[in-house]
C-alpha cells in the first residue's frame, strides 16, 4: 500500500491491474503457489462450511484473481521491520477489531487512516523515531472465537466469525457459514486498498496536511487540542525548511502497509502466488492478501496448520504471544518461522494483560535476547484487558491498556532491549466502547455508541491519548 516501491508500476493502480504489469510483480494467474501440506496438520478456528463443493469453487475463483499486494512491497516491509529489530524504528499497527463489508466506505476508511496518521505524527515527532505504519485493515474480516456457538434465549447458533464467514444477525440464515463471503472479503479488501492508495499517493497523507486531519476533531477533545499544538510546531518546522529551500518529497507521501490475521487458511492459500521477479530467489511464495499477516494466540500451535502455512510464505510474519507461552515455546516458533534468521521476517506481538506483563514478559524477552534471534517485539495492550461491564457490554479500561504499555516499556528498559511498537484496535469514529481516556467515558456511556462487530475499540480521542503516552515512554526509554 506504499505510495512508491522499487521496480514496480505506480501503486495507485487498481489492485485488479496489479498482477498484469509484467515480471516485476508476483505472478497473478498461476493459482496457489505452494503445496497444501498444511492441510495434513490440525487447523484450529476454521468454519464448518456446509457446502464443501461451493467452497472449492470459490477458492478456485480466488486463485485466478489478481494479487492484492506486490511481492516487492512485502520485501520492503521486511526491510522496515529489520530496522525495528535493530532498534532503529517503531511499529504502529492498528485498525478495526473486525472489519465489515458495510464499513468499506470512503468515509470510514478515511477516518481510520486519519487516526493512524495522527498517531504516527505524534510518535514520530514526540519520540523522534521513524514509524512503520501498518493498517489492521483491507483484510481483517475474520475472527477467532472462544466458543464455536452462541446461545440466546435458549437458541443456539454458530458464533459470528466475521463477515468473511457469516453474518452478525442472530438468525440461522445469517449465522450459517457462506463461502461466497470469501469473495466479498477479497473485493472489500480491494476497495479499501484502492482508497488507501489514493489517499496516500494523492497528497492527503503528506505532512502539509497535518492540520487538515484534525479539523473535525479539535474543538471538543483534550487530545485533539494537544495534537493541534503539536501540529503548529510541525507547521513552523516545515515553514523553516521551505524558507531554506528544502521541500523533500518524503514529506508529501507515506508508506502504509496492510495486515490481518491469517485465520481462514482456504482464503489465504488461494491468494498465494509465486514470485516471478527477475533476479529474485527462484520459487519464493507470497500470501498476496496482505503485506503482513499474523498467527493468533489461539492458532499458534507449533504442529498446527497455521504455523505450517506461515512457514511456507515469504511475507513478514507476526505471532501473538500470550501469558501462557513459555520461553521454549517462543524459541521453537522462532526456529520454525525464521530458521535463516532473516531480520524483519518475524515480529512477536506480546498480549499479556496489564496484571501479567511484568511477571511473564521478562523471561521471554531475555530468552530471545540470549538466543540472538533478530525479532521485533511489539505490544498488543488490548486483548489481555477485556472484561464485561455490568450492562453486558464487552469493554476495556483505558487505564489497563496504558498500564500494559508501561509494563512493556519497563521490561525492555530493564533488559536493555528495544520496545519495537504497538498493535491496537481503534476506529476513527467517536464510539463509546472502551471506558476512560481524557474525554472520560464511563460504563454507563457504553450503550450510546457501541458499534463494534466483535471486540471493543479505542475511539479517536483515546487513540491519540495513547500515542502521546507511548511517545513519552519511548523518549524516556
Secondary structure, 3 states (H helix, E strand, C coil): CCCCCCCCCCCCCCHHHHCCCCCCCECCCCCCCCCCHHHHCECCCCCCCCCHHHHHHHHHHHHHCCCCCCHHHHHHHHHHHHHHHCCCEEEEEEECCCCCCCCCCHHHHHHHHHHHHHHHHHHHHHHCCEEEEEEECCCCCCCCCCCCEEEECCEEEECCCCCCCCCCCCCHHHHCCCCHHHHHHHHHHHHHHHHHHHHHHCCCCCHHHCCHHHCCCCCCCHHHHHHHHHHHHHHHHHHHHHHCCCCCHHHCCCCEEEEEECCCHHHHHHCEEEECCCCCCCCCEEECCCCEEEECHHHCCCCEHHHHHHHCCCCEEEEEECCCCCHHHHHHHHHHHCCCCCCCCEEEEECCCCCCHHHHHHHHHHHHHHHCCCCEEEECCCCCCEEECCCCCEEEEHHHHHHHHHHHHHHHHHHCCCCCEEEEEECCCCCCCCECCCCCCCHHHCCCCCCCCCCCCECHHHHHHHHHHHHHHHHHC
